[in-house]
Amino acid sequence: MKLNFIFIVMDLLTILAYPVVFVHGKLRQSLKSKENAAPKKLLATDSTVAGR
C-alpha cells in the first residue's frame, strides 16, 4: 500500500513539473533571443553615430 502511494505521488509530481519546465524553457529561449538581438541594434547605432 505504501509503495503504491509513493508511485502515485511521484507520478503526480512529474505531471505537475512538466508545465513548469516548459515555461522555464520558453522564458529562457525568449530572453536569449532578446539578448542576441540587442547587441546587433547597439552595433548598428554605434556605427551610424561613428560615421557622422
C-alpha positions, 0 to 999 in steps of 0.5 A: 500500500505504501509503495503504491502511494509513493508511485502515485505521488511521484507520478503526480509530481512529474505531471505537475513539473512538466508545465513548469519546465516548459515555461522555464524553457520558453522564458529562457529561449525568449530572453536569449533571443532578446539578448542576441538581438540587442547587441546587433541594434547597439552595433548598428547605432554605434556605427551610424553615430561613428560615421557622422 
